[in-house]
């Protein structure tokens, strides 16, 4: 697995690993691209909500990665271990 430019990342809500340089620290998140559509707008989402989103504490608590936190690179998630 190699880091790739974020422009080549899948934008179909697939979970991936994203990263960005935050000062002197390389920060990584499991994230996905969310494209707001009309169904989302009926639930209060706006076009400004389109973008990279990360799971902060769990699958319910998510935050948009923007500004200094906008990903610049990505890679696929590895296959999880068997349970």
C-alpha positions in Angstrom: 0.0 0.0 0.0 1.3 3.4 -1.0 0.0 6.9 -0.3 -1.7 8.4 -3.3 -2.9 12.0 -4.0 -6.4 12.6 -2.6 -7.6 13.6 -6.0 -7.5 9.9 -7.0 -9.5 8.7 -4.0 -12.8 6.9 -4.4 -15.8 9.2 -3.8 -18.5 6.6 -3.3 -18.6 6.5 0.5 -15.9 3.8 0.7 -14.0 3.9 3.9 -10.3 4.6 3.3 -7.3 5.9 5.2 -6.6 9.6 4.6 -3.7 11.7 5.8 -2.6 15.3 6.0 0.4 17.2 7.4 -0.6 19.2 10.5 2.4 21.3 11.3 5.1 18.8 12.1 2.7 15.8 12.6 1.3 13.5 9.9 -2.3 12.8 10.9 -4.3 9.9 9.6 -8.0 9.1 9.8 -10.4 6.4 8.5 -12.6 8.6 6.3 -15.1 8.6 3.5 -16.4 11.1 0.9 -20.0 12.2 1.4 -21.8 13.8 -1.5 -25.0 15.6 -0.3 -28.0 14.8 -2.4 -31.7 15.8 -2.3 -32.6 13.1 0.2 -29.9 14.5 2.5 -31.1 18.0 2.1 -34.6 17.0 3.2 -32.9 16.0 6.5 -31.1 19.3 7.0 -27.8 18.7 5.2 -26.5 21.4 2.8 -24.1 21.4 -0.2 -21.5 22.7 2.3 -21.6 19.3 3.9 -20.2 17.6 0.8 -16.6 16.5 1.5 -14.3 14.2 3.5 -15.8 12.9 6.8 -14.0 10.9 9.5 -15.2 8.8 12.4 -14.0 10.5 15.6 -15.3 8.3 18.4 -17.6 5.8 16.7 -19.7 5.3 13.6 -22.3 7.8 14.9 -19.9 10.6 15.8 -18.4 12.0 12.6 -16.7 15.2 11.7 -16.0 16.9 8.4 -12.3 17.2 7.5 -11.8 20.6 6.1 -9.5 23.6 6.4 -6.2 22.5 8.0 -7.6 19.0 8.3 -8.4 18.5 4.6 -6.8 15.3 3.5 -4.0 15.5 0.9 -3.3 11.8 0.5 -5.1 8.4 0.8 -4.7 4.7 0.8 -7.0 1.7 0.9 -7.8 0.1 4.2 -6.1 -3.3 4.7 -8.2 -6.4 5.0 -9.3 -6.7 8.6 -8.1 -9.8 10.6 -10.5 -12.7 11.0 -12.6 -12.6 14.1 
